Amino acid sequence: MKTHSVLPLAPGQAGNQEENQADSPEVFIPLTREQARQLRERHPTVSPWQVLGWQAVLGLAVSLLAWLIVGKAQVAVSVLYGALAVVVPGAVFARGLGSRLTRANASTAVFGFFLWEVVKIGLTVAMLFAAAKLVPNLSWPGLLVGLVLTMKVYWVALWVRPRTVIKAD
């Protein structure tokens, strides 16, 4: 059986009646090259490296802001470490997913995704456990602020992603 990227056939769409049962949810038509191009234009992808870049920038900004507001370097370092506990495992995850082995076929891609997700979670937990030893005078509230704010940056990256305007014919 041949597989394609497909869209469901809309009820009442023209086509051969024997092959094209409009009421059947199993009827699909493959995308043409032009339809696939238009779909990519309407929904551009966001690189994981762009998201990681936004996360790193926000982590630095929040760390500096914490230093200015609180006036204590250890709070700023704690916020920065919280941001690093998101960015470093995310970078390992993105790098792992981009490997040639992970992209070999669909089953290795699925396995690779789950494998690298477990590695990312494990590295995050290890960094959080190590924080008390690595960061002198650790501020747990500062670390959590840096961690949570940095994790939520992907919403900003999705919001500011480039959008193309599709002209109506």
N, C-alpha and C positions, 0 to 999 in steps of 0.2 A: 504494500500500500504506500503510495506516494504522499508526503505531507507538504503543506504549503502554509505560509502566513496567510490567514484568511479573515474575511469579514463575513458575518451572517448575511444571508440573503434577505432583503426586506420583503414583506408581504406585498404581492402585486408587482414585483420587479419583473421586467421582461426577460424572456429566456425560453428554452425548450421545456415544454410542460413535463415530459417524461423525466428529464434530469432535474427539473426545477420545481419541486413541490414546495410552494410558498408557505404552507402550513407546517411543514416538517422542520424542526429545529436542527436537523442534521445536515441540511443543505448549506454548503458554503461555496463561495467563489474565491479564487486566489486573487491577491492584490496584483495589479499591474505595476510595472516599474514606476510609472508616473504617480499612481496612487500611493505607493510606498514613499516616494520622494515628498509628496505633499503632506503625508502624515508626519514624516520627520521634521518638516518645516513648521508644522503647527505645534508639535510637541518636541522641542529640542531637548537633548539629554543634558544632564548636569554631571560633570565629571566628579568622581569622589575626591580627586585632588583639589578641585575648587572648594568643595565643602570643607575639607581639612584646612585649606588656606584661610577660609572665613573663620573657622574654629580657632586657629592659632592667633589670628589678628584679634578676635574678641577676647581670648584668654589674656593676651598681653594688655589690651585696653582695660579690661576689668581689674587686672592686677595693679596697673598704674593708678587707676581710679581708687582702688582700695587703699593704696599707699597714701594718696592725697587726702582721702577722707579720714582714715583712721590715724595716719601718721606713723604706723609701725611697719617696719620692713618685713617682720615675720608674718604678718597678715597678708601682705602682698605676695610673698614667696609661697604661702599656703594656697592662695587663690591660683597662682601660676602653676603650682604642682597639681592642683585639681584639674586645671585645663590640660596639662600634659597627660594626666591619667585618661583623658579622652582622645587626645590627638595622636599620641604615640601608638596605642593599640589600633586606632583607626587607620593609621598609615601602614602598619603591619598587615592589617586586613586587606586594604586596597592593593598593596603590593602582592600579597598572596593570590588575590583574585585575578590579578593581571598576568600571572605566570603562564607560560606556554602550556604546561601540564594541565592546569586548571581549565584552560580553554580548549582542550583537545576535542571533546565532544559533550553532548548534553549530560550524560551520566557523571563524567568527571567534573563538570561545572557544578552540578548539584552537590556532589560529594565535597568538592572544594569549598563551596559556599559554607556548608555546615562545618567543615573542618576549620576554616579560617575564622568563622564566627566564634567557635569554641576557644580558639587561640586568643582572639580579641578579648573575650570575656575573662578568660583566665589571666591574661596579662593585666587587664584593668584591676581585677581583684588583687593580684600580686602587688601592683603598684600602690593600691590603697593600704594593704597591710604593711608595706615597706615605708609608707609615709612617716610614721612615727619615728622610725630610725633615721630616715634620710633628711627630714626637714627639722632643723632645730627650732624649738618653741612652736611647734605646729599649732595652728589655729584650725580646729575641725570645722567650725562654721565657715571660715574663709575657704577651706578646701572644698566643702560642699557647694558653696556659691560658685566657685570656679568650675566645678564638675558639672553642675546642673545647667548653668548658663551656656557652657561650651557644648554640652550635648544637644541643646535646643537650637543651635545655630543652623542646622540643616534646613529648618523652616525658612530662615532668612535667605539662604542660598537658593531654595526653590522659588521664593518670592521674587528675587531680583534676577533670576535667570533671563537670558535674552529671549525675547518673544518676537516672532515675525508676524507681519500683518499680511493676511491672505486677502487678495483682491477678489471681489465677487465678479464673475463673468457676466 
